């Protein structure tokens, strides 16, 4: 067999092209998986640092290049330290899941949740019992839940009503719901400092808006003064909602017929369980 240098170069080019395609595919999949979570902000930050690094090299900005090198060197360590619990949970779940295929089925997730919350909210609205209920979607509410009293109970309208009965130990503060479980009560939400918020809105509404400014959580407010039902979500406040609009909003957000994949996607499994936005 004769050695052909042209064939070797051709194979090297093919592997180089394959390498580039695989890297871009992995980056694309990573962006899709992290889209809508807090981790996407971290990814944006990394992209900005890379662009600054490239500009510093091209323009020969030595001081900036040195600073960016230090940021990159210590930033990797900082990210591992900051997100260590989430990374550990993701790796543990990945180890448990292994390479097994999962049987999938259609489910209407959140239907019972909407029914129980609606019953509780309508009961409290008629009696002007103030309430604040924050529901985790993707962005984790662990920090908020830790400010309150742990509950870890199933969602029932009776439990929600009893929590907010005036002059009881847990009525002052917010209920935090994660993965369709009541995680905590009497939790503190960050107050919004937006000067454009109407002065007629009280602390509950301002706290609900404050949480919606920093996370994608949905917060339900029942006014103690008027009995009006409002929702704060995506930095917007939907005030004085009637029952139909309220139920429809919750249904659109939490009730979905899902058909799961027949094969496990290990990369998806790992990032789904980093708890960027989900909570087990």
Buried (B, 14 or more C-beta within 10 A) or exposed (E): EEEEEEEEEEEEEEEEEEEEEEEEEEEEBBEEBBEBBBBBEBBEEBEEBEEBBEEBEEEEBEEBBEBBEEBEEEBEEEBEEEBEEBBEBBEEBBEEBEEEEEEEEEEEEBBBBBBBBBBBBBBBBEEBBBBBBBBBBBBBBBEBBEBBEEBEEEBBBEBBBBBBEEEEEBBBBBBBBBEBBBBBBBBEBBBBEEEEBEEEBEEBBBBBBBBBBBBBBBBBBBBBEEBBBBBBBEBEBBBEBEEEEBBEBBBEBBBEEEEEEEEBEEEEBBBBBBBBBBBE
